[in-house]
Amino acid sequence: MRKRNRTHDGLALAAAVGLSMLTTLLITQAVLYVQDLERATGAAKLALSQAEVIARSSSAAAVKAQAERGDDCSEDDLRNLKSIAFGSSYMSDVGKVRDGEIICTALWGVLKEPMLLPPPRFERNGARIWRSSDLSNSPYVGTNVVVRGNVATVTSPSAFDNVDPSRTSTIVVTTANGAYTFKAVDPDPRAVRAGRKDTIQRAVCSDISGVCATVTSPRTGLWSLPPHSLAWFAGLGLIMGLCLGWLAVRYRNLERSLDQRLLSAIQNRELTIVFQPLRRISDGSLVGFEALCRWHASANEEIGPDIFVPLAQVNGFGPLLSRYVLATSLDEIQPLLCSDQELYVCINVEPEDIADPSFPRYACSQVSGRSLLPSQICFEVTERNDIVTPEFFDNMAALQRAGFRFLIDDFGTGHSNFSHLARTGFNGIKIDRLFTGAITTDSPLRSVLPAVYELALKLDLDVTIEGIETHAEASLLRNLAPKGIGQGWYFGKPVRADSLEAVLPADASEGP
């Protein structure tokens, strides 16, 4: 009997251990699946973000190329094209177009046989797009050629390489309706196990740009793990309780994608605000601050606004982010603004935030509830196509009547021009740091900032110049733009609100 009991106990123990081991392996496979799903989703979002960055880079390159005065394809023009092409991480070549042909480029100089442009494959917002293989005599392979006005830009074939460094996934970037494929990246056959058919596919789309990115990745199975890993996971079956607890926590962490983490950070007020001083260029006197949002996702991980702001917009909680930044900024800087009503704070917003029917009332309530003046708030609006909607202009006009001010941010790198400004009623512009850095160099762009500044003054527009980092730049700008407002590390680094008192007495006329 005792022997039989020992046998039963052994069988029961074996069954329990076997069941625990099987459960552990099944849970391990589930965790691997969640990891694969998160990895594919993250790659798709990164590919979509990369496509939008490439589009902005192409547009900026076209703007800079068109800014060059003189004859197309002259030596000066070719030097300018080379400067643009070699200075861009996403453009492999930049050229000029005449009579439907590319006649010269930065890489190939003046072409003996111009590249004929057939009817474009795709057109949007003034940009015409071809595959490189569509062009006669084309030296380009596996990329897109984009023409804006008389400027052609060629996307670098390696522009999407950082999306999947391991080269195990298929990445396809298309229009929302699938009518045109901007980029298709196949996996490296050497990186994919032969005969693998189990895959995970994730797709994300942007309502703003009308672009979708689809990523197809191989699944990770238990069979792909090394033997010692399988043995280790099987051993965890002996301590099932601890294993299940650990897996539950791990599963929750893996399940939360970057956009969910951002939404949680906004809701839990984990995003921080820093304030960078704005000073008169002529004498360094303090006039205000720009509120800048920062996201420290973990102790060793800081995610920049160039990532999380578009991420919020794509996932539909951009307005929530903008309102959080507005309310938090005013909370933190209220004592300083109340002590000196001449000071103001600049808040970055997106066009769709202003176009929201409830935004004017919200902005007014935030100001009045803190005993601030609307004139102490300046909204910096990102320069984009959707800045011209009727809803945007109606709400901007209502806010301006209440006393708020509006600047176009990064002027000169997007879609706006002075004719546009004269019609739209913005209070001023912020000149992009790209042009600030050029004034002390031999770059063809060095003449852009003074010209923009003079035209802005004639239109009675306020001018803020960002990216002033050195004494040489500040000294030169005192002559070029004496009535402008300066921003940059030369005039003061961004600091938390509790450190702002230290910058108040500073006089930056001879350096901070």
C-alpha positions as CSV (number, residue, x, y, z in Angstrom):
1,M,0.0,0.0,0.0
2,R,2.8,2.4,1.0
3,K,4.5,1.5,-2.3
4,R,1.4,2.2,-4.2
5,N,0.9,5.5,-2.5
6,R,4.4,6.5,-3.3
7,T,3.7,5.5,-7.0
8,H,0.6,7.6,-7.0
9,D,2.4,10.5,-5.4
10,G,5.2,10.2,-8.0
11,L,2.7,10.2,-10.8
12,A,0.8,13.1,-9.4
13,L,4.0,15.0,-8.9
14,A,5.1,14.2,-12.4
15,A,1.8,15.3,-13.8
16,A,2.0,18.5,-11.8
17,V,5.5,19.2,-12.9
18,G,4.6,18.3,-16.5
19,L,1.6,20.6,-16.5
20,S,3.6,23.4,-14.9
21,M,6.3,23.0,-17.5
22,L,3.8,22.9,-20.3
23,T,2.0,26.0,-18.9
24,T,5.3,27.8,-18.6
25,L,6.3,27.0,-22.1
26,L,2.8,28.2,-23.4
27,I,3.1,31.4,-21.5
28,T,6.6,31.9,-22.8
29,Q,5.3,31.5,-26.3
30,A,2.6,34.1,-25.6
31,V,5.2,36.5,-24.3
32,L,7.3,36.0,-27.4
33,Y,4.1,36.7,-29.5
34,V,3.5,40.0,-27.6
35,Q,7.1,41.0,-28.1
36,D,6.8,40.3,-31.8
37,L,3.5,42.2,-32.0
38,E,5.0,45.2,-30.2
39,R,8.2,45.1,-32.3
40,A,6.1,45.0,-35.6
41,T,3.9,47.9,-34.4
42,G,6.8,49.9,-33.3
43,A,8.6,49.4,-36.6
44,A,5.4,50.4,-38.5
45,K,5.1,53.6,-36.5
46,L,8.8,54.3,-36.9
47,A,8.5,53.8,-40.7
48,L,5.5,56.1,-40.8
49,S,7.3,58.8,-38.8
50,Q,10.4,58.3,-41.0
51,A,8.3,58.8,-44.2
52,E,6.9,62.1,-42.8
53,V,10.4,63.2,-41.8
54,I,11.7,62.4,-45.3
55,A,8.8,64.4,-46.9
56,R,9.6,67.4,-44.7
57,S,13.3,67.0,-45.6
58,S,12.5,66.9,-49.3
59,S,10.3,70.0,-49.0
60,A,13.0,71.9,-47.0
61,A,15.7,70.9,-49.6
62,A,13.5,72.3,-52.4
63,V,13.0,75.5,-50.5
64,K,16.7,76.0,-50.0
65,A,17.4,75.1,-53.6
66,Q,14.9,77.6,-54.9
67,A,16.3,80.3,-52.6
68,E,19.5,80.4,-54.6
69,R,19.5,83.4,-57.0
70,G,21.2,83.2,-60.3
71,D,21.2,80.9,-63.3
72,D,20.1,77.3,-63.0
73,C,23.1,74.9,-63.1
74,S,25.7,77.6,-62.9
75,E,28.8,76.9,-60.8
76,D,27.2,78.7,-57.8
77,D,24.0,76.9,-58.2
78,L,25.7,73.5,-58.3
79,R,27.7,74.4,-55.2
80,N,24.4,75.2,-53.5
81,L,22.8,71.9,-54.6
82,K,25.8,70.0,-53.3
83,S,25.6,71.7,-50.0
84,I,21.9,70.8,-49.7
85,A,22.4,67.2,-50.8
86,F,25.5,66.5,-48.7
87,G,23.9,68.2,-45.7
88,S,20.8,66.0,-45.7
89,S,20.6,62.5,-44.2
90,Y,17.6,61.6,-46.4
91,M,18.4,63.1,-49.8
92,S,20.9,61.4,-52.1
93,D,20.8,64.0,-54.8
94,V,19.2,67.4,-55.6
95,G,18.8,68.8,-59.1
96,K,17.1,71.4,-61.3
97,V,14.3,70.9,-63.8
98,R,13.6,72.7,-67.0
99,D,11.0,72.0,-69.7
100,G,10.1,68.6,-68.1
101,E,13.7,67.4,-67.9
102,I,16.3,67.2,-65.1
103,I,19.2,69.1,-66.5
104,C,21.7,69.1,-63.7
105,T,22.2,67.6,-60.2
106,A,24.5,67.9,-57.2
107,L,26.1,64.5,-57.9
108,W,26.2,64.4,-61.7
109,G,26.7,68.1,-62.5
110,V,25.3,69.4,-65.8
111,L,23.8,66.3,-67.6
112,K,24.9,65.7,-71.2
113,E,21.6,63.8,-71.7
114,P,18.9,65.3,-69.5
115,M,16.6,62.9,-67.7
116,L,13.1,63.1,-69.3
117,L,10.2,63.2,-66.8
118,P,7.2,61.2,-68.0
119,P,3.8,61.8,-66.5
120,P,4.2,61.4,-62.7
121,R,3.0,58.3,-60.8
122,F,1.6,60.4,-58.0
123,E,0.8,64.1,-57.2
124,R,0.0,65.8,-53.9
125,N,0.3,69.3,-52.5
126,G,2.3,70.5,-55.4
127,A,4.8,67.6,-55.4
128,R,5.1,65.2,-58.3
129,I,6.6,61.8,-57.7
130,W,8.2,59.2,-59.9
131,R,10.0,55.9,-59.2
132,S,13.6,56.3,-60.2
133,S,13.2,53.6,-62.9
134,D,10.6,55.8,-64.6
135,L,13.2,58.3,-65.7
136,S,15.2,58.0,-68.9
137,N,19.0,57.7,-68.3
138,S,18.3,57.5,-64.6
139,P,21.4,56.6,-62.5
140,Y,19.2,56.1,-59.4
141,V,18.0,52.7,-58.2
142,G,15.2,51.8,-55.8
143,T,14.1,55.2,-54.8
144,N,11.7,58.1,-55.5
145,V,12.3,61.3,-57.4
146,V,10.2,64.3,-56.2
147,V,9.8,67.5,-58.1
148,R,8.5,70.7,-56.5
149,G,8.6,73.7,-58.9
150,N,11.9,73.6,-60.7
151,V,13.7,71.4,-58.1
152,A,14.1,67.7,-58.0
153,T,15.0,65.8,-54.9
154,V,16.1,62.1,-54.8
155,T,15.4,60.2,-51.7
156,S,18.3,58.2,-50.3
157,P,17.8,54.4,-50.9
158,S,19.0,53.8,-47.3
159,A,16.5,56.3,-45.8
160,F,14.5,53.5,-44.1
161,D,17.5,51.3,-43.1
162,N,17.1,52.3,-39.4
163,V,13.6,51.1,-39.2
164,D,14.6,47.4,-39.2
165,P,18.4,47.1,-38.7
166,S,18.2,43.3,-38.6
167,R,16.6,43.2,-42.1
168,T,14.2,40.5,-41.1
169,S,10.9,42.3,-41.9
170,T,9.1,43.5,-45.0
171,I,8.3,47.2,-44.9
172,V,5.9,48.9,-47.3
173,V,5.0,52.6,-47.2
174,T,2.0,53.6,-49.4
175,T,-0.7,56.1,-49.8
176,A,-3.8,55.5,-47.6
177,N,-5.7,54.0,-50.6
178,G,-2.7,52.0,-51.8
179,A,-2.6,53.8,-55.1
180,Y,1.1,54.5,-54.8
181,T,4.0,52.7,-53.0
182,F,6.6,55.2,-51.8
183,K,9.0,52.5,-50.5
184,A,9.1,48.7,-50.2
185,V,11.9,47.1,-48.3
186,D,12.3,43.3,-48.5
187,P,14.1,41.3,-45.8
188,D,17.7,40.1,-46.2
189,P,17.4,36.4,-47.2
190,R,20.5,35.7,-45.1
191,A,18.6,37.0,-42.0
192,V,15.5,35.0,-42.5
193,R,15.3,31.3,-41.8
194,A,14.4,29.3,-44.9
195,G,10.9,28.0,-45.0
196,R,9.6,30.4,-42.3
197,K,6.0,31.1,-43.0
198,D,4.7,32.3,-39.6
199,T,4.5,36.1,-39.7
200,I,2.9,39.1,-37.9
201,Q,1.6,42.0,-39.9
202,R,0.9,45.5,-38.5
203,A,-0.2,48.6,-40.3
204,V,-0.5,52.2,-39.1
205,C,-1.8,55.3,-41.0
206,S,-1.6,59.0,-40.6
207,D,-4.7,61.1,-41.1
208,I,-2.4,64.2,-41.4
209,S,-0.1,63.0,-44.2
210,G,-2.4,60.4,-45.8
211,V,0.4,57.8,-45.6
212,C,0.3,54.2,-44.3
213,A,3.1,51.9,-43.3
214,T,2.8,48.1,-43.1
215,V,5.4,45.9,-41.5
216,T,5.4,42.1,-41.9
217,S,7.8,40.3,-39.5
218,P,8.6,36.7,-38.8
219,R,7.3,35.2,-35.5
220,T,9.6,34.0,-32.8
221,G,8.8,30.5,-31.8
222,L,10.1,28.3,-29.0
223,W,11.9,26.2,-31.5
224,S,14.1,29.1,-32.3
225,L,15.4,29.4,-28.7
226,P,18.7,27.8,-27.8
227,P,18.5,24.5,-25.8
228,H,19.7,26.0,-22.5
229,S,16.9,28.6,-22.8
230,L,14.3,25.9,-23.2
231,A,15.7,24.1,-20.2
232,W,15.6,27.2,-18.2
233,F,12.0,28.0,-19.0
234,A,11.0,24.4,-18.3
235,G,12.7,24.6,-14.9
236,L,10.5,27.6,-14.1
237,G,7.6,25.2,-14.0
238,L,8.8,24.0,-10.5
239,I,8.1,27.5,-9.2
240,M,4.9,28.2,-11.1
241,G,3.6,30.8,-8.7
242,L,6.6,33.1,-9.0
243,C,6.8,32.5,-12.7
244,L,3.2,33.4,-13.4
245,G,3.6,36.6,-11.3
246,W,6.7,37.6,-13.2
247,L,5.1,36.8,-16.5
248,A,2.0,38.8,-15.7
249,V,4.0,41.9,-14.9
250,R,6.2,41.3,-18.0
251,Y,3.1,40.8,-20.2
252,R,1.6,44.1,-19.0
253,N,4.8,46.0,-19.7
254,L,5.1,44.5,-23.1
255,E,1.5,45.1,-24.0
256,R,1.9,48.8,-23.5
257,S,3.1,50.4,-26.7
258,L,4.8,53.7,-27.0
259,D,1.6,55.6,-27.8
260,Q,-0.1,54.0,-24.7
261,R,2.9,55.1,-22.6
262,L,2.6,58.6,-23.9
263,L,-1.1,58.8,-23.2
264,S,-0.5,57.5,-19.7
265,A,2.3,60.0,-19.2
266,I,-0.1,62.9,-20.1
267,Q,-2.9,61.6,-17.9
268,N,-0.5,61.1,-15.0
269,R,1.2,64.5,-15.5
270,E,4.6,62.9,-16.0
271,L,5.6,65.2,-18.9
272,T,7.7,68.2,-17.7
273,I,8.0,71.7,-18.9
274,V,11.2,73.8,-19.2
275,F,11.4,77.4,-20.1
276,Q,13.9,79.0,-22.5
277,P,14.5,82.8,-22.2
278,L,13.6,85.1,-25.0
279,R,15.7,88.3,-25.1
280,R,15.9,91.5,-27.2
281,I,18.8,91.1,-29.5
282,S,19.8,94.7,-29.2
283,D,20.5,94.8,-25.5
284,G,19.8,91.3,-24.1
285,S,16.9,92.4,-21.9
286,L,14.4,89.6,-21.0
287,V,11.0,89.8,-22.7
288,G,9.6,86.3,-22.2
289,F,10.0,82.5,-22.4
290,E,9.2,79.6,-24.6
291,A,7.6,76.6,-22.9
292,L,9.2,73.4,-24.1
293,C,7.7,70.0,-23.2
294,R,10.0,67.1,-22.2
295,W,9.3,63.4,-21.7
296,H,11.6,61.3,-19.5
297,A,10.0,57.9,-20.2
298,S,12.3,56.3,-17.7
299,A,15.4,57.0,-15.8
300,N,17.7,56.5,-18.8
301,E,15.2,57.2,-21.6
302,E,14.3,60.7,-22.9
303,I,12.0,60.8,-25.9
304,G,12.2,64.1,-27.8
305,P,9.2,66.2,-28.9
306,D,10.1,65.5,-32.6
307,I,8.9,61.9,-31.8
308,F,6.1,62.2,-29.2
309,V,4.3,65.3,-30.7
310,P,3.7,63.6,-34.1
311,L,2.9,60.4,-32.2
312,A,0.2,62.1,-30.2
313,Q,-1.2,63.7,-33.4
314,V,-1.3,60.3,-35.3
315,N,-3.0,58.6,-32.4
316,G,-5.7,61.3,-31.9
317,F,-4.7,62.8,-28.6
318,G,-2.7,65.8,-29.9
319,P,-5.3,68.2,-28.5
320,L,-5.0,66.6,-25.1
321,L,-1.2,67.1,-25.2
322,S,-1.5,70.7,-26.3
323,R,-4.0,71.5,-23.5
324,Y,-1.7,69.8,-21.0
325,V,1.3,71.9,-22.1
326,L,-0.8,75.1,-22.0
327,A,-2.3,74.5,-18.5
328,T,0.9,73.1,-17.0
329,S,3.1,76.0,-18.4
330,L,0.7,78.6,-17.1
331,D,0.6,76.9,-13.7
332,E,4.3,76.9,-13.3
333,I,5.1,80.4,-14.8
334,Q,2.1,82.2,-13.4
335,P,3.9,83.9,-10.4
336,L,6.5,85.3,-12.8
337,L,4.0,86.6,-15.3
338,C,1.9,88.1,-12.6
339,S,4.9,90.0,-11.2
340,D,5.7,91.5,-14.6
341,Q,2.9,91.9,-17.1
342,E,5.4,92.9,-19.8
343,L,6.7,89.3,-19.8
344,Y,5.0,86.7,-22.0
345,V,5.3,82.9,-22.7
346,C,5.2,81.2,-26.0
347,I,3.3,77.9,-26.3
348,N,3.7,75.5,-29.2
349,V,0.5,74.3,-30.8
350,E,-0.6,72.4,-33.9
351,P,-3.0,73.9,-36.5
352,E,-5.7,71.3,-35.6
353,D,-5.5,72.4,-32.0
354,I,-6.4,76.0,-32.8
355,A,-9.1,74.7,-35.3
356,D,-10.8,72.8,-32.4
357,P,-14.2,74.6,-31.8
358,S,-13.7,74.5,-28.0
359,F,-10.1,75.7,-28.0
360,P,-10.7,79.5,-27.8
361,R,-13.0,79.2,-24.8
362,Y,-10.5,76.8,-23.2
363,A,-7.5,79.2,-23.7
364,C,-9.5,82.2,-22.4
365,S,-10.5,80.2,-19.3
366,Q,-6.9,79.2,-18.6
367,V,-5.7,82.8,-18.7
368,S,-8.6,84.4,-16.8
369,G,-8.5,81.7,-14.1
370,R,-4.9,82.6,-13.3
371,S,-5.2,86.4,-13.4
372,L,-3.0,86.7,-16.5
373,L,-3.4,88.9,-19.6
374,P,-4.1,87.3,-23.0
375,S,-1.3,89.4,-24.4
376,Q,1.1,87.5,-22.2
377,I,0.4,84.3,-24.2
378,C,1.8,83.8,-27.7
379,F,0.9,80.7,-29.7
380,E,3.6,79.3,-32.0
381,V,1.9,77.4,-34.8
382,T,3.7,74.7,-36.8
383,E,4.0,75.7,-40.5
384,R,2.0,73.1,-42.5
385,N,-0.6,72.8,-45.2
386,D,-3.5,72.6,-42.9
387,I,-2.7,76.0,-41.5
388,V,-5.1,77.5,-44.1
389,T,-8.4,75.9,-43.0
390,P,-11.4,78.3,-42.3
391,E,-11.8,76.8,-38.8
392,F,-8.2,77.7,-38.0
393,F,-8.5,81.3,-39.2
394,D,-11.9,81.8,-37.5
395,N,-10.5,80.6,-34.1
396,M,-7.2,82.5,-34.5
397,A,-9.1,85.7,-35.2
398,A,-11.3,85.2,-32.2
399,L,-8.3,84.6,-29.9
400,Q,-6.5,87.6,-31.4
401,R,-9.5,89.8,-30.6
402,A,-9.2,88.6,-27.0
403,G,-5.6,89.7,-27.0
404,F,-3.6,86.5,-27.8
405,R,-0.8,86.6,-30.3
406,F,0.3,84.1,-33.0
407,L,3.7,83.3,-34.6
408,I,4.5,80.9,-37.4
409,D,7.2,78.6,-36.1
410,D,10.2,77.6,-38.2
411,F,9.3,80.1,-40.9
412,G,11.0,79.4,-44.2
413,T,11.1,75.6,-44.0
414,G,7.5,74.8,-44.7
415,H,4.6,76.1,-46.9
416,S,4.1,79.7,-45.8
417,N,5.4,82.8,-47.5
418,F,5.1,86.6,-47.0
419,S,2.1,86.8,-49.4
420,H,0.5,84.2,-47.2
421,L,1.3,86.1,-44.1
422,A,-0.1,89.3,-45.4
423,R,-3.4,87.7,-45.9
424,T,-3.6,85.6,-42.8
425,G,-3.0,88.1,-40.0
426,F,-0.3,86.4,-38.0
427,N,1.4,88.7,-35.5
428,G,4.9,87.5,-36.4
429,I,7.3,84.8,-37.4
430,K,10.1,82.7,-35.8
431,I,13.0,82.3,-38.2
432,D,14.3,78.7,-38.2
433,R,17.8,77.9,-36.8
434,L,18.8,76.7,-40.2
435,F,19.2,80.2,-41.4
436,T,20.7,81.5,-38.1
437,G,23.6,79.1,-38.3
438,A,24.3,80.2,-41.9
439,I,24.9,83.9,-41.2
440,T,28.5,83.3,-40.0
441,T,29.4,80.9,-42.8
442,D,29.9,81.0,-46.6
443,S,26.6,79.1,-47.1
444,P,24.3,80.4,-49.8
445,L,21.7,80.6,-47.1
446,R,23.5,83.3,-45.2
447,S,21.5,86.0,-47.0
448,V,18.1,84.5,-46.3
449,L,17.8,85.7,-42.6
450,P,18.5,89.4,-43.3
451,A,16.1,89.4,-46.3
452,V,13.3,87.7,-44.3
453,Y,13.9,90.1,-41.4
454,E,13.6,93.2,-43.5
455,L,10.5,92.0,-45.3
456,A,8.9,91.1,-42.0
457,L,9.5,94.6,-40.6
458,K,7.8,96.1,-43.7
459,L,4.8,93.9,-43.0
460,D,4.8,95.1,-39.3
461,L,5.5,91.6,-38.1
462,D,7.3,90.6,-34.9
463,V,10.5,88.6,-35.6
464,T,12.0,86.0,-33.3
465,I,15.2,84.3,-34.3
466,E,16.0,80.9,-32.8
467,G,19.2,78.9,-32.6
468,I,21.5,81.7,-31.5
469,E,24.3,79.7,-30.0
470,T,27.5,81.8,-30.2
471,H,28.8,85.3,-29.5
472,A,29.7,85.7,-33.2
473,E,26.1,85.0,-34.2
474,A,24.7,87.4,-31.5
475,S,27.1,90.1,-32.4
476,L,26.3,89.9,-36.1
477,L,22.5,89.9,-35.4
478,R,22.7,93.1,-33.4
479,N,23.5,94.8,-36.7
480,L,21.4,92.6,-39.0
481,A,18.2,92.3,-36.9
482,P,18.4,94.9,-34.0
483,K,14.6,94.9,-33.4
484,G,14.4,91.1,-33.3
485,I,13.9,88.8,-30.3
486,G,16.6,86.2,-29.8
487,Q,16.4,82.6,-28.5
488,G,19.2,80.1,-28.1
489,W,21.8,78.8,-25.7
490,Y,23.7,82.1,-26.0
491,F,20.8,83.9,-24.4
492,G,19.9,81.1,-21.9
493,K,19.4,77.3,-21.8
494,P,15.9,75.8,-21.0
495,V,15.4,75.5,-17.2
496,R,12.6,74.4,-14.9
497,A,10.2,77.0,-13.5
498,D,11.8,76.9,-10.1
499,S,15.1,78.1,-11.6
500,L,13.7,81.0,-13.6
501,E,14.4,83.6,-11.0
502,A,18.1,83.1,-11.7
503,V,17.8,84.4,-15.3
504,L,15.8,87.5,-14.5
505,P,18.6,89.9,-13.6
506,A,20.9,88.5,-16.4
507,D,21.9,91.0,-19.1
508,A,22.9,89.1,-22.2
509,S,24.2,92.1,-24.2
510,E,27.7,90.8,-23.7
511,G,26.8,87.1,-23.2
512,P,24.7,85.2,-20.7
